[in-house]
Amino acid sequence: MTVQSEGVDKPERYSSGGQISGALGLAGVLAVALYGVVQPDAGYAPWFWALLLLVAVLVHVVLLRPAVVLHAGEVELRNLLSSWWVPYGRLTGVEVKQMTKLHVSGEKYVGAGFGRSRATIRRDGAIGAAPGEQPRDVEEKASLGHLVEAKLVRRMNGAKHAAAEAGPVRRTWAWPEVAAIAVLVVVTLVTALLS
């Protein structure tokens, strides 16, 4: 198991779980919607169509969106409805445990989209893989979480030696998802009350 090489400028996306469940959830929503289209006598109420769309958006937000994305100069902790963008030069510590935690001058930023189980953390410790280190003989045995943590630590240390000033930590909201949830909740409730 390997991660992308260090010199590549393409963003690297890592998430634990959820991808298969999310795809199955969206497929289920699509199957129910197709049944309603193919069988007009199925009797779907107007509010049910809005509810189906709401379920699809929630599946995307909860299961597919969360991740840790490594960009060229910063790491993105993509959570359900917002993302934290942390420049590597601002990092003072990195932990990839059950969740990814980035430490920045006493502040802690948490990303729920990528992590390791306790058993995986114990196994990584048992093979002698210290946090932030990636010895060649351990690389094939270490978990993906350990390898990503080691990559984050290397980028953090590399940014500390760079002469450029790191930008600020910033938070961005997932406005399309927020708007879709708000609109679909209102539409579902209004159509259900009017039915």
Secondary structure, 3 states (H helix, E strand, C coil): CCCCCCCCCCCEEECCCCHHHHHHHHHHHHHHHHHHHHCHHHCCCHHHHHHHHHHHHHHHHHHHCCEEEECCCEEEEECCCEEEEEEHHHCCEEEECCCEEEEECCEEEEECCCCCCHHHHHHHHHCCCCCCCCCHHHHCCCCHHHHHHHHHHHHHHHHHHCCCCCCCCEEEECHHHHHHHHHHHHHHHHHHHHC
